[in-house]
Amino acid sequence: MKAFEKEYWQTNYSDLKTIDGIGNVKDHSRYVSAYFNLEGFEAESIIDLGFGMGRLLKEFKRVLKPRRVAGIEPSEYIFKKLKLPGAHLRQMDLLSWAQDPKEKWIYDLAILNSVLQYISNKDLKIILPILARRSRYLYLTVPTEIEYQRQKSELSFKDDWAIIRSQKEYLKLLRPHFTFISSRMLESKHYYSSRNTPFQDLLFRF
Ligand SMILES: C[S@@+](CC[C@H](N)C(=O)[O-])C[C@H]1O[C@@H](n2cnc3c(N)ncnc32)[C@H](O)[C@@H]1O
């Protein structure tokens, strides 16, 4: 079995409207757009890391209207399906992207929706500090062990590809590099602290 090729998509993506980032793609873009408007922040460049079918990337491009749009996706099967004129799309995984010295761009917003559960701790320890240098803000979703337990008991669904981690484990990996500033939105500690953040509601920083 090749990782994240046809079998993954047929197994995990059999009912598209129920999938986070697909069925509710407009809710994601409205949320981020409203939050950025409220705080007066403009994302002029975005990258989707592990874009899959590319629905979030397309929708964020449409709503945020950034000048630069980029994405990476390791699966050849799904990579070939996305057509997004003007976007810089590369078929590669997150570790290769992090270790690519040719990638010089610093993005206002990186999207990382439901991808971290497929990456080992060893690789995440290399990737996350680099990600915090290459992106100012990170739109992050990742299921923790509690969501996986619920999926199993309520939906009889089990993701055979995923590494199951607790919230505590994710926080330990993420917190040295990012501050949580809102639901799903993280801010790079490499660029910002409470002294220089453009996001003004300083109570909500964890
Ligand atoms: C649950 S899907 C999410 C796809 C997309 N982000 C979305 O929200 O619709 C997981 C994605 O992670 C990708 N992926 C798996 N391992 C990866 C890695 N090491 N680096 C980057 N992407 C990876 C898969 O190919 C797949 O596209």
Ligand as a Chemical Component Dictionary entry (heavy atoms), coordinates in Angstrom:
data_LIG
# 
_chem_comp.id                   LIG 
_chem_comp.type                 NON-POLYMER 
_chem_comp.pdbx_formal_charge   0 
_chem_comp.three_letter_code    LIG 
# 
loop_
_chem_comp_atom.comp_id 
_chem_comp_atom.atom_id 
_chem_comp_atom.alt_atom_id 
_chem_comp_atom.type_symbol 
_chem_comp_atom.charge 
_chem_comp_atom.model_Cartn_x 
_chem_comp_atom.model_Cartn_y 
_chem_comp_atom.model_Cartn_z 
_chem_comp_atom.pdbx_ordinal 
LIG C1  C1  C 0  -7.284 14.298 6.417 1  
LIG S1  S1  S 1  -6.467 14.759 4.938 2  
LIG C2  C2  C 0  -6.654 16.533 5.019 3  
LIG C3  C3  C 0  -6.518 17.180 3.687 4  
LIG C4  C4  C 0  -6.704 18.705 3.697 5  
LIG N1  N1  N 0  -5.754 19.338 4.573 6  
LIG C5  C5  C 0  -8.115 19.065 4.088 7  
LIG O1  O1  O 0  -8.318 19.643 5.151 8  
LIG O2  O2  O -1 -9.034 18.784 3.316 9  
LIG C6  C6  C 0  -4.776 14.508 5.347 10 
LIG C7  C7  C 0  -3.807 15.030 4.312 11 
LIG O3  O3  O 0  -2.485 15.002 4.846 12 
LIG C8  C8  C 0  -1.616 14.624 3.808 13 
LIG N2  N2  N 0  -0.364 14.165 4.426 14 
LIG C9  C9  C 0  -0.096 13.000 5.006 15 
LIG N3  N3  N 0  1.180  12.952 5.438 16 
LIG C10 C10 C 0  1.722  14.154 5.142 17 
LIG C11 C11 C 0  3.011  14.725 5.329 18 
LIG N4  N4  N 0  3.993  14.041 5.905 19 
LIG N5  N5  N 0  3.226  15.981 4.872 20 
LIG C12 C12 C 0  2.215  16.685 4.289 21 
LIG N6  N6  N 0  0.977  16.197 4.084 22 
LIG C13 C13 C 0  0.733  14.941 4.505 23 
LIG C14 C14 C 0  -2.382 13.551 3.076 24 
LIG O4  O4  O 0  -1.856 13.261 1.808 25 
LIG C15 C15 C 0  -3.760 14.201 3.034 26 
LIG O5  O5  O 0  -3.885 15.069 1.946 27 
# 
loop_
_chem_comp_bond.comp_id 
_chem_comp_bond.atom_id_1 
_chem_comp_bond.atom_id_2 
_chem_comp_bond.value_order 
_chem_comp_bond.pdbx_ordinal 
LIG C1  S1  SING 1  
LIG S1  C2  SING 2  
LIG S1  C6  SING 3  
LIG C2  C3  SING 4  
LIG C3  C4  SING 5  
LIG C4  N1  SING 6  
LIG C4  C5  SING 7  
LIG C5  O1  DOUB 8  
LIG C5  O2  SING 9  
LIG C6  C7  SING 10 
LIG C7  O3  SING 11 
LIG C7  C15 SING 12 
LIG O3  C8  SING 13 
LIG C8  N2  SING 14 
LIG C8  C14 SING 15 
LIG N2  C9  SING 16 
LIG N2  C13 SING 17 
LIG C9  N3  DOUB 18 
LIG N3  C10 SING 19 
LIG C10 C11 SING 20 
LIG C10 C13 DOUB 21 
LIG C11 N4  SING 22 
LIG C11 N5  DOUB 23 
LIG N5  C12 SING 24 
LIG C12 N6  DOUB 25 
LIG N6  C13 SING 26 
LIG C14 O4  SING 27 
LIG C14 C15 SING 28 
LIG C15 O5  SING 29 
# 
